[in-house]
């Protein structure tokens, strides 16, 4: 049980605290499953009981949990939004469950509805917490739940098997995926973007903003209705068709799941759902996130665990998602939300500032998900470095399959902003790309959506700045753009090649999508100009954007051609600070980088294992926006000798390494 501490001796002093955390998680599970009488997977069936359903006779039944309410009414387009006794829900137990049963023809597909809730100090309209369909009226912009009574979608394609190859994730936002300045749809994404992703070679997509959110510009992170897929992108069946088609193309589908906080809205969201904020959230300052302007769940409440665990099961079972990227895990783990904490030593993870209830929830969520789907993928977005996040629960961890390597994009941004090219250190690059816990798998990435948001800059924009507006055509390129193109490829290759589990790219960044992301808002005159993807830039063969996309395709396909690459140990063979040269290998692939901004190395000797090497990827290739200074057809054979007094031979290969280029060699 304490394998976590066995694998990391630095955790030995905290072994008892880890053991107490594990026992607390077990006690929470016993509490919610009545001492184990109810399996955890059945405890998470809340979505089958609550919300609006037809029963076995075809009649309607609506149930909601509102313990603080004194009266509850169903109002909607079917009764002119009037509070009428005949539409009153009945309290069916002391726990706080309310229910109304209606004839089969009382409600019709497309009807809009809400609850009118009374409590001791007031009353108000509420969208049911368990509603599966929530829509916004185009004229009034008001959100309401909607009766959704259609034939169940029949999935035709199974999820792709969990392959040995690395997890290569294409992070995407459906709404901003159109070339046009508009909100795109599930259907348009399925037909127009999924084929692009599959052709690039990625084997998974990670979809943002799935859960309903009132404000489009929140990027989907201010969730209001946790069981309703966002209707601004289309219908639930259209989302299911998207997932089905992704599976047909060999793509796993990961959902960006927001369980770390919720929107403050009271009518559209869960704020003061039954007249009290404490039904779902902490009271006082602890219940409000100081940076996100949102409400923080109280994971110590059984009904919150029921709600969130049921939410995990719902998306897996009803929509066939293949797993989740849990957003904001650092915020969940610490009372401080990780804000202002240094996390410079192990004691910072065990100083009593951790939320035991949140930690128990995360472990239980992983247990549930992997019980339902052993092949499911769970990823923690966590910046503090909490030990054990991506370690099995039975070993003392939290059970995630992967954690995001959030230090890597921060490093690339920092080095580009603060250091001249002459100051780039191969040793530092190697350290930052490989600085991780050996017993936990990570998802490496150079940039995600975070680095593309307004107020920040994508890597290509940091590198090229305004020159990318005028000099991205092959016939008009300049030295600054040449530098940007070269480093963009090298940064991505170094990041992907050093992964120890998976690699992630945000939609469009593979071809250096210009500018930033900014959703329609009052400050930009509600413009969609920065909330779209200009695919035509990548499709135009006269532009360097096209060449960057070609490089990404070649890089991803090379990584997939070596299914075992994520398991192959990383070995550093060469690091020379003065020359700016870095070489490392894994298996029979060897990656050689010359980060020198001005000096090309001729017949450069690098110590490598004995063998014959051929170039399988070359960032300087003309098809990738390079200059063709390297003849990739030339084979490289090592020259070996044994020095006097030494037992092992030393083998070297001589390579031509132009400035700002990288090679991938395969040994035979």
Secondary structure as UniProt FT lines:
FT   HELIX           3..7
FT   HELIX           9..14
FT   HELIX           15..32
FT   TURN            33..37
FT   HELIX           40..43
FT   HELIX           46..49
FT   STRAND          51..54
FT   TURN            56..57
FT   STRAND          60..65
FT   TURN            67..68
FT   STRAND          69..76
FT   TURN            77..81
FT   HELIX           85..87
FT   STRAND          90..91
FT   STRAND          97..102
FT   TURN            104..105
FT   TURN            109..110
FT   STRAND          112..119
FT   TURN            120..121
FT   STRAND          122..126
FT   TURN            129..130
FT   STRAND          134..136
FT   TURN            138..140
FT   STRAND          143..146
FT   STRAND          167..172
FT   TURN            175..176
FT   HELIX           186..188
FT   HELIX           189..193
FT   HELIX           194..200
FT   STRAND          204..207
FT   STRAND          211..212
FT   HELIX           216..218
FT   TURN            219..220
FT   STRAND          225..229
FT   HELIX           231..233
FT   HELIX           236..248
FT   TURN            249..250
FT   STRAND          252..257
FT   TURN            271..274
FT   HELIX           277..279
FT   HELIX           284..287
FT   STRAND          288..289
FT   TURN            290..293
FT   STRAND          294..295
FT   TURN            299..300
FT   HELIX           302..319
FT   STRAND          323..326
FT   TURN            327..328
FT   HELIX           329..333
FT   TURN            335..340
FT   HELIX           346..349
FT   HELIX           356..372
FT   TURN            374..375
FT   STRAND          377..380
FT   TURN            387..390
FT   HELIX           393..395
FT   STRAND          402..404
FT   HELIX           406..418
FT   HELIX           421..423
FT   HELIX           426..434
FT   TURN            438..439
FT   STRAND          442..444
FT   HELIX           450..452
FT   TURN            454..455
FT   HELIX           459..464
FT   HELIX           465..469
FT   HELIX           474..476
FT   HELIX           479..497
FT   STRAND          502..506
FT   TURN            507..508
FT   HELIX           509..511
FT   HELIX           522..524
FT   TURN            525..526
FT   TURN            529..530
FT   HELIX           535..539
FT   TURN            541..542
FT   HELIX           544..560
FT   TURN            563..567
FT   STRAND          571..576
FT   TURN            577..580
FT   STRAND          581..586
FT   TURN            587..588
FT   STRAND          589..594
FT   STRAND          601..607
FT   STRAND          612..618
FT   TURN            619..620
FT   HELIX           622..624
FT   TURN            632..633
FT   STRAND          636..637
FT   STRAND          639..641
FT   TURN            644..645
FT   STRAND          650..657
FT   TURN            659..660
FT   STRAND          661..667
//
